[in-house]
Amino acid sequence: MKDLAPNIVRQRLLMEGIYATDVDRAAVELYLTGIAADLNLRTYGTPIIHAPSGLGKAENAGFDAFIPLIDSGISLYVWSSAKFFATVLFTCKQFDIEQAVGYTRAYFRTSALEHRQF
């Protein structure tokens, strides 16, 4: 992909995993605030969390969440019945990829986790 804005610092990380921990609204909020703090990313608002259960396919029920950062944001998507999650960190500030992966792996007690920086 051609970098259309080389003068703008951007770092993006996608992580997907199978989790073993209990995930409810409080756990979603704690993950978003926790990973931001762990990576030294400054937030300017509280997490926005949606749980659209009953509005679509049952197998897709879970959580859609976002926390705004001074330097962009973090999104989290959780499929409760599959015990699957996907999270995207999009920042205009550099962060340590392995630290983000390690925090996420430990928080969700993952049995499998894949990630890609882009």
PyMOL commands that set and color helices and strands:
alter all, ss='L'
color gray80, all
select helices_A, chain A and resi 25-38+58-60+97-108
alter helices_A, ss='H'
color red, helices_A
select strands_A, chain A and resi 11-18+48-50+62-69+72-79+84-91+112-117
alter strands_A, ss='S'
color yellow, strands_A
deselect
rebuild
show_as cartoon
